[in-house]
Amino acid sequence: MSDWLKILQTCGTCTENEPLSGHTTLGVGGPARWFFRPDNQDALCAAMLCIPADIPLLPLGRGSNLLPPDSGFPGVVLDLSSLNHIQVNGTILSAECGVRMSRVSRICADHGLTGLEFMATVPGDIGGGVAMNAGAFGQQIADCLTRIHVVRRDGEKQELQAAELEMAYRHTSLPYGSLVVSAEFHLQEDDGETVRERIRQMRTTRGRTQPLELPNCGSVFKNPDGDHAARLIEAAGLKGHRIGGASISAKHANFIVNEDSASSSDVLALIQLAQKTVEKKFGVRLEPEVRMLGEPA
Ligand SMILES: Cc1cc2nc3c(=O)[nH]c(=O)nc-3n(C[C@H](O)[C@H](O)[C@H](O)COP(=O)(O)OP(=O)(O)OC[C@H]3O[C@@H](n4cnc5c(N)ncnc54)[C@H](O)[C@@H]3O)c2cc1C
């Protein structure tokens, strides 16, 4: 065993050839060469220092916006779910990257804080949420994020102000190779029961409009300016279209669902078909929101 792998074993748990299909909400993806879960932030810093620079790294939250290829990932997948401490001080909420966004929304309601209700409907973690600038129902992370801490590829921690992150629609600029380890939000006071009621309404709307009964990765494409990806895909006649075990949802055309043991290639083929057909019919190039690893689309 290489020296760096021996050191990694002392910083957390590390397994080999872990199928990523068990770590994505779509239920697809081949094996990670190494799958590492650090014990805490210090262990993560030590791990980053010892992993050779030519080994690719992939930070993983809940895999709710990820499409890894069937061939898997040839480096170290960093599962950051054990970094899950959260605290509230007045209107300031601080959370480590592995805290589930649904937990944040619950805690906000308990403390009578508004601004992050949408998180109840997004099945990811704070780290993935910051990396994607997640948002819904007119709210987004950028609106109340004040600062983050990252661990860089050289194992050093760094504080970054939200204003430095160039956050835009489903976009955050993180320094190359850095991992978000914690985030701080400034929220507004509100009545806890009112916050809870808004969360209930958002959840109800989601259950009515999205195919939550089948494995999926949320919106596959970003909405183009002034339009909706779902409208364009439906108008292109692709709603319900199936390739292998995956199909474009009959309930919401911007969702691809895993109906029956789909592969990443099935999902990718549907993504490419939707892009090609919509561009041919309407002259609009759909840009994927889902993060695809190592595959052009
Ligand atoms: C049913 C459903 C509904 C959804 N609804 C919404 C919605 O309303 N709004 C919305 O914005 N999204 C939505 N999504 C998509 C997804 O939940 C969000 O993009 C979420 O922010 C991803 O978080 P994650 O922890 O699952 O990240 P992952 O999918 O694990 O990772 C996403 C990207 O972030 C990177 N990343 C993850 N953690 C870190 C970290 N700590 N540091 C640096 N980079 C990191 C990954 O490498 C990857 O590139 C939905 C998904 C599903 C399945």
The ligand as an ORCA input file, in Angstrom:
! r2SCAN-3c Opt
* xyz 0 1
  C     -35.615     16.055     -5.976
  C     -34.577     17.130     -6.178
  C     -34.941     18.461     -6.118
  C     -33.982     19.458     -6.285
  N     -34.375     20.756     -6.212
  C     -33.460     21.739     -6.330
  C     -33.840     23.101     -6.209
  O     -34.988     23.437     -5.982
  N     -32.879     24.045     -6.327
  C     -31.576     23.732     -6.552
  O     -30.741     24.646     -6.630
  N     -31.185     22.435     -6.689
  C     -32.084     21.442     -6.575
  N     -31.703     20.141     -6.695
  C     -30.294     19.802     -7.045
  C     -29.368     19.581     -5.845
  O     -30.076     19.112     -4.717
  C     -28.608     20.862     -5.487
  O     -27.790     21.281     -6.553
  C     -27.732     20.686     -4.244
  O     -27.169     21.925     -3.922
  C     -26.612     19.659     -4.435
  O     -26.109     19.354     -3.157
  P     -25.345     17.976     -2.888
  O     -24.844     18.013     -1.487
  O     -26.190     16.827     -3.237
  O     -24.129     18.145     -3.899
  P     -23.507     17.022     -4.868
  O     -24.535     16.608     -5.877
  O     -22.871     15.960     -4.078
  O     -22.399     17.897     -5.603
  C     -22.778     18.931     -6.515
  C     -21.501     19.663     -6.965
  O     -20.939     20.359     -5.853
  C     -19.612     19.894     -5.582
  N     -19.461     19.858     -4.127
  C     -20.199     19.145     -3.249
  N     -19.797     19.402     -1.981
  C     -18.779     20.303     -2.085
  C     -17.937     20.942     -1.128
  N     -18.063     20.726      0.189
  N     -16.981     21.801     -1.589
  C     -16.837     22.040     -2.922
  N     -17.613     21.467     -3.860
  C     -18.573     20.599     -3.454
  C     -19.528     18.498     -6.211
  O     -18.207     18.126     -6.524
  C     -20.391     18.713     -7.449
  O     -19.671     19.374     -8.454
  C     -32.634     19.113     -6.541
  C     -32.266     17.761     -6.589
  C     -33.224     16.772     -6.410
  C     -32.820     15.310     -6.455
*
